[in-house]
Amino acid sequence: MSLFRRPEKMDPREIAGLVGLQPLSDPVFNHLLESALAGRVDVYFAAVPRSAIRPFDPDYEPQRHAVGVAAIEEVMKRWRAGAFPFSWVYQKGHEFILSDDYINWEAAKLGAPDFLPCWVLGRPDLEGVVDIQGSMDEASVRSAIGLAQKND
């Protein structure tokens, strides 16, 4: 990754590599994601009410950096084109914790959709969650995370 590229040309996924733009690590999320990759936790698709989502690191503000602003604008541009990136969440009590997709979250705060398309670690059972589908097989989980398929 080059830090000298213009922000509007940067892939939003690269933002985490910039100093000061790394959110706190959520050990529960990390454990659930590893467990999903090992087939021990089911992953579902669901449309989750935005009002039921809470960021793990509420103090993380990628929009305070030009690269973060560009990444958020890129997500909103994709939304306007009909491409809705999914966010990874897990249910904790009566809310969903978002630990990884802060750029999507900041774009959602600006665009104010009622629901966010999410990959949910574990079966969601909160009232108001709609379009629950799954669970996903291991290959689909790996693909959703952006990993290559395992060679057997």
C-alpha positions as CSV (number, residue, x, y, z in Angstrom):
1,M,0.0,0.0,0.0
2,S,1.3,3.4,-0.9
3,L,0.6,6.2,1.6
4,F,1.2,8.8,-1.1
5,R,-1.6,7.9,-3.4
6,R,-4.5,10.3,-3.6
7,P,-7.2,9.2,-1.1
8,E,-9.9,9.0,-3.7
9,K,-7.9,6.2,-5.4
10,M,-7.4,4.2,-2.2
11,D,-9.3,1.0,-1.7
12,P,-11.4,1.4,1.5
13,R,-10.1,-2.0,2.8
14,E,-6.6,-0.4,3.0
15,I,-7.6,2.1,5.7
16,A,-6.8,-0.2,8.6
17,G,-3.2,-0.1,7.7
18,L,-2.7,3.6,8.3
19,V,-1.4,4.8,11.6
20,G,-4.1,6.1,13.8
21,L,-6.9,4.5,11.8
22,Q,-7.0,1.1,13.5
23,P,-10.0,0.4,15.7
24,L,-9.7,-1.6,18.9
25,S,-9.5,-5.3,18.4
26,D,-12.6,-7.2,19.6
27,P,-11.5,-10.6,21.0
28,V,-15.1,-11.9,20.9
29,F,-15.5,-11.1,17.2
30,N,-12.1,-12.6,16.5
31,H,-13.0,-15.8,18.3
32,L,-16.4,-16.1,16.6
33,L,-14.9,-15.5,13.2
34,E,-12.2,-18.1,13.7
35,S,-14.9,-20.5,14.9
36,A,-17.0,-19.8,11.9
37,L,-14.0,-20.6,9.6
38,A,-13.6,-23.9,11.5
39,G,-17.3,-24.7,11.1
40,R,-18.1,-24.3,14.8
41,V,-20.2,-21.2,14.5
42,D,-22.9,-20.8,11.9
43,V,-23.0,-17.6,9.7
44,Y,-26.3,-16.2,8.5
45,F,-27.3,-13.3,6.2
46,A,-29.8,-10.9,7.7
47,A,-31.0,-7.4,7.3
48,V,-30.3,-5.9,10.7
49,P,-32.0,-2.7,11.9
50,R,-29.4,0.1,12.0
51,S,-30.8,1.1,15.4
52,A,-29.9,-2.4,16.8
53,I,-26.2,-2.1,15.8
54,R,-23.5,-0.8,18.2
55,P,-19.8,-0.4,17.2
56,F,-17.4,-2.2,19.4
57,D,-15.1,0.8,19.4
58,P,-17.4,3.8,19.7
59,D,-14.4,6.2,19.8
60,Y,-13.0,5.1,16.4
61,E,-13.7,7.8,13.9
62,P,-12.3,7.1,10.4
63,Q,-13.9,10.3,9.1
64,R,-11.4,12.4,11.0
65,H,-8.8,11.5,8.3
66,A,-8.9,12.3,4.6
67,V,-8.4,8.7,3.7
68,G,-11.4,7.7,5.9
69,V,-13.5,10.4,4.3
70,A,-12.6,9.1,0.9
71,A,-13.4,5.5,1.9
72,I,-16.8,6.5,3.4
73,E,-17.6,8.4,0.2
74,E,-16.6,5.3,-1.9
75,V,-19.0,3.1,0.1
76,M,-21.8,5.6,-0.4
77,K,-21.0,5.8,-4.1
78,R,-21.3,2.0,-4.3
79,W,-24.6,2.1,-2.5
80,R,-26.0,4.6,-5.0
81,A,-24.9,2.2,-7.7
82,G,-26.9,-0.6,-6.0
83,A,-23.9,-2.5,-4.5
84,F,-24.4,-2.9,-0.8
85,P,-21.4,-4.2,1.1
86,F,-22.2,-6.5,4.0
87,S,-21.1,-5.8,7.5
88,W,-20.0,-8.5,10.0
89,V,-21.8,-8.5,13.3
90,Y,-22.6,-10.7,16.2
91,Q,-25.6,-10.6,18.6
92,K,-25.0,-9.7,22.2
93,G,-28.2,-9.5,24.2
94,H,-30.5,-7.0,22.5
95,E,-28.1,-5.5,20.1
96,F,-25.6,-6.4,17.4
97,I,-21.9,-5.6,17.8
98,L,-20.0,-4.3,14.7
99,S,-16.3,-4.8,15.2
100,D,-14.8,-4.7,11.7
101,D,-16.8,-2.7,9.2
102,Y,-16.5,0.8,10.5
103,I,-16.4,2.4,7.0
104,N,-19.8,0.8,6.2
105,W,-21.0,2.0,9.6
106,E,-20.0,5.6,9.1
107,A,-21.6,5.6,5.6
108,A,-24.8,4.2,7.1
109,K,-24.9,6.9,9.7
110,L,-24.7,9.5,6.9
111,G,-27.2,7.7,4.6
112,A,-29.4,6.6,7.4
113,P,-30.9,3.4,5.9
114,D,-33.3,1.5,8.2
115,F,-31.4,-1.8,7.8
116,L,-27.9,-2.9,7.0
117,P,-27.1,-6.1,5.1
118,C,-25.0,-8.2,7.5
119,W,-23.2,-11.5,7.9
120,V,-24.2,-12.5,11.4
121,L,-22.0,-14.8,13.5
122,G,-24.5,-17.1,15.1
123,R,-28.2,-17.3,14.5
124,P,-29.9,-13.9,15.1
125,D,-33.0,-14.0,17.2
126,L,-33.7,-10.3,17.9
127,E,-37.1,-9.0,16.9
128,G,-36.9,-6.7,13.9
129,V,-34.2,-8.6,12.1
130,V,-35.5,-9.6,8.6
131,D,-34.6,-11.7,5.6
132,I,-32.6,-14.2,7.7
133,Q,-30.9,-16.7,5.4
134,G,-28.4,-19.5,6.1
135,S,-26.5,-20.9,7.6
136,M,-23.7,-20.7,5.1
137,D,-21.4,-23.6,4.3
138,E,-17.6,-23.3,5.0
139,A,-16.7,-22.4,1.4
140,S,-19.3,-19.6,1.4
141,V,-18.0,-18.3,4.8
142,R,-14.4,-18.2,3.4
143,S,-15.6,-16.4,0.3
144,A,-17.6,-13.9,2.3
145,I,-14.4,-13.1,4.4
146,G,-12.4,-12.8,1.2
147,L,-10.2,-15.9,1.7
148,A,-9.2,-18.4,-0.9
149,Q,-10.8,-21.8,-0.8
150,K,-8.9,-24.4,1.2
151,N,-7.0,-27.0,-0.8
152,D,-8.1,-30.5,0.3
